[in-house]
């Protein structure tokens, strides 16, 4: 486990661990990184800290990166991660109701990590994402506001991981649940990463 570099410790903390999963195509070693990215306003003042949980294969190759967010409002990306796309999952009884916790966790043989690195982002006010400074709810809650905050969080993540504007830039996919599908369509065609 490693902590974030000293310069980022106060504003963008993160913790990285290493793991492996046996998939139908072979063993995949990967890093799991939990942290926050600082999202600012146009004037540079801080608005929010957006929590992410990222999985990155240690293959050495440039891989696509998929950003996933829940449709909310009011729900973190947890179930997109452990309920479907992440390397570990809590099996459900779908289409029937799943009983309450505790849940049994196991490797997910259907994880998207087999073909793309993954970044799960929590909307501000869900999970560990929070307003900072003089940030106000009306600046982050709403369809247009969601698009803006997630777009800035994604661009910040790509920049701080060296995956934006360099020779190692990655193809990108956006994966949103119901409400955020609109946000994906709104932002993706006009974005440059």
C-alpha positions as CSV (number, residue, x, y, z in Angstrom):
1,X,0.0,0.0,0.0
2,X,1.3,3.4,-0.9
3,X,0.1,6.9,0.0
4,X,-0.2,9.9,-2.3
5,X,2.9,12.0,-3.0
6,X,3.6,14.6,-0.3
7,X,2.5,17.5,-2.5
8,X,-1.0,16.0,-3.0
9,X,-1.5,14.6,0.6
10,X,-3.7,17.4,1.8
11,X,-6.0,18.0,-1.3
12,X,-5.9,14.8,-3.3
13,X,-5.2,11.9,-1.0
14,X,-5.1,8.4,-2.4
15,X,-4.1,4.8,-1.4
16,X,-2.9,2.2,-3.9
17,X,-2.9,-1.6,-3.4
18,X,-2.0,-4.4,-5.7
19,X,-4.1,-7.4,-6.6
20,X,-4.6,-10.2,-9.1
21,X,-7.6,-12.0,-10.6
22,X,-7.8,-15.2,-12.6
23,X,-10.0,-14.5,-15.7
24,X,-11.0,-16.8,-18.6
25,X,-8.2,-15.2,-20.7
26,X,-5.5,-15.7,-18.0
27,X,-4.3,-14.0,-14.8
28,X,-4.5,-10.2,-14.6
29,X,-2.5,-8.2,-12.1
30,X,-3.9,-4.8,-11.3
31,X,-3.7,-1.8,-9.0
32,X,-6.6,-0.6,-7.0
33,X,-6.5,3.1,-6.1
34,X,-8.9,4.9,-3.8
35,X,-8.7,8.7,-3.6
36,X,-10.2,12.0,-4.4
37,X,-9.7,14.6,-7.2
38,X,-10.2,18.3,-6.4
39,X,-12.7,20.0,-8.8
40,X,-12.4,23.7,-9.1
41,X,-14.4,26.5,-10.6
42,X,-13.4,28.5,-13.6
43,X,-11.6,31.0,-11.4
44,X,-9.5,28.2,-9.8
45,X,-11.3,28.3,-6.4
46,X,-12.1,24.8,-5.0
47,X,-15.6,23.5,-5.4
48,X,-15.6,19.8,-4.5
49,X,-13.5,16.7,-3.7
50,X,-14.8,13.8,-5.9
51,X,-14.1,10.3,-4.6
52,X,-12.9,7.6,-7.1
53,X,-12.0,4.0,-6.9
54,X,-9.8,3.0,-9.9
55,X,-8.6,-0.3,-11.2
56,X,-5.6,-0.3,-13.6
57,X,-4.1,-3.4,-15.2
58,X,-0.4,-3.7,-14.8
59,X,0.1,-4.9,-18.3
60,X,2.3,-2.1,-19.5
61,X,0.2,-1.5,-22.5
62,X,-1.9,1.6,-23.2
63,X,-5.5,0.5,-22.4
64,X,-8.8,2.2,-22.6
65,X,-10.2,3.7,-19.5
66,X,-13.9,3.5,-18.6
67,X,-15.4,6.0,-16.2
68,X,-18.6,4.8,-14.4
69,X,-21.0,6.8,-12.3
70,X,-24.4,6.1,-10.8
71,X,-27.5,7.8,-12.0
72,X,-28.6,9.1,-8.7
73,X,-29.6,11.4,-7.4
74,X,-28.2,10.3,-4.0
75,X,-26.5,7.1,-4.9
76,X,-22.7,6.4,-5.0
77,X,-21.1,4.2,-7.6
78,X,-20.7,1.3,-5.2
79,X,-23.2,-1.1,-6.9
80,X,-21.8,-0.4,-10.4
81,X,-18.5,-1.6,-9.0
82,X,-19.3,-4.6,-6.7
83,X,-22.6,-5.3,-8.4
84,X,-21.4,-5.6,-11.9
85,X,-18.3,-4.2,-13.5
86,X,-15.5,-4.3,-10.9
87,X,-13.0,-7.1,-10.4
88,X,-14.7,-8.2,-7.2
89,X,-18.4,-8.6,-6.8
90,X,-21.2,-9.4,-4.3
91,X,-23.4,-11.9,-6.1
92,X,-27.0,-10.9,-6.2
93,X,-30.2,-12.9,-6.6
94,X,-31.4,-10.9,-9.6
95,X,-34.0,-10.7,-10.8
96,X,-35.2,-11.4,-7.2
97,X,-34.6,-9.3,-4.2
98,X,-31.2,-9.7,-2.6
99,X,-31.2,-10.1,1.2
100,X,-29.5,-7.4,3.3
101,X,-25.8,-7.5,4.2
102,X,-23.5,-9.1,5.0
103,X,-22.6,-10.0,1.4
104,X,-20.2,-12.7,0.2
105,X,-17.5,-11.2,-2.1
106,X,-15.6,-13.1,-4.8
107,X,-13.7,-12.6,-8.0
108,X,-15.9,-11.3,-10.9
109,X,-15.1,-13.4,-14.0
110,X,-17.2,-10.9,-16.1
111,X,-15.3,-7.7,-15.0
112,X,-14.8,-5.0,-17.6
113,X,-11.2,-4.8,-16.2
114,X,-10.4,-7.6,-18.7
115,X,-10.7,-5.1,-21.5
116,X,-10.5,-1.6,-20.0
117,X,-9.1,0.1,-16.9
118,X,-12.0,1.3,-14.7
119,X,-12.7,4.4,-12.7
120,X,-15.8,4.6,-10.5
121,X,-16.7,8.2,-9.5
122,X,-19.1,9.2,-6.7
123,X,-21.3,12.2,-7.3
124,X,-20.9,15.1,-4.8
125,X,-23.0,14.3,-1.7
126,X,-22.7,10.5,-2.2
127,X,-20.0,8.1,-1.0
128,X,-17.0,10.1,0.1
129,X,-17.5,13.0,-2.4
130,X,-18.0,16.4,-0.7
131,X,-18.3,20.1,-1.3
132,X,-15.2,22.0,-0.2
133,X,-14.6,25.7,0.7
134,X,-17.6,27.8,-0.1
135,X,-19.1,25.3,-2.6
136,X,-22.9,25.3,-2.7
137,X,-25.3,22.4,-3.5
138,X,-26.8,24.4,-6.4
139,X,-23.4,24.4,-8.1
140,X,-23.2,20.6,-8.2
141,X,-26.7,19.1,-8.1
142,X,-28.6,19.1,-11.3
143,X,-28.1,17.6,-14.8
144,X,-26.0,20.4,-16.1
145,X,-24.1,20.7,-12.9
146,X,-23.5,16.9,-12.8
147,X,-22.1,17.1,-16.3
148,X,-19.7,19.9,-15.4
149,X,-18.5,18.4,-12.1
150,X,-18.0,14.9,-13.6
151,X,-16.2,16.3,-16.7
152,X,-13.8,18.3,-14.5
153,X,-13.2,15.3,-12.3
154,X,-12.5,13.1,-15.3
155,X,-10.1,15.6,-16.9
156,X,-8.3,16.0,-13.5
157,X,-8.0,12.2,-13.1
158,X,-6.6,11.8,-16.6
159,X,-4.2,14.6,-16.1
160,X,-2.9,13.5,-12.7
161,X,-2.4,9.9,-13.9
162,X,-0.6,10.9,-17.1
163,X,-3.4,9.7,-19.4
164,X,-4.3,13.0,-21.0
165,X,-2.5,15.0,-23.6
166,X,0.6,12.7,-23.8
167,X,1.8,9.9,-25.9
168,X,0.2,7.5,-23.3
169,X,-3.2,9.1,-23.6
170,X,-6.0,6.5,-23.4
171,X,-9.1,5.9,-25.3
172,X,-12.0,6.7,-23.0
173,X,-15.5,5.4,-22.4
174,X,-18.3,6.8,-20.2
175,X,-20.7,4.5,-18.5
176,X,-23.6,6.1,-16.6
177,X,-26.7,4.7,-15.1
178,X,-30.1,6.0,-16.0
179,X,-30.0,9.7,-15.2
180,X,-26.3,10.0,-16.1
181,X,-26.8,8.5,-19.5
182,X,-28.0,12.0,-20.5
183,X,-24.9,13.5,-19.0
184,X,-22.7,11.1,-21.0
185,X,-24.4,12.1,-24.2
186,X,-24.2,15.8,-23.3
187,X,-20.5,15.9,-22.4
188,X,-18.8,13.2,-24.6
189,X,-19.3,14.7,-28.1
190,X,-17.9,18.1,-27.1
191,X,-15.1,17.0,-24.8
192,X,-11.4,17.0,-25.7
193,X,-9.2,14.8,-23.6
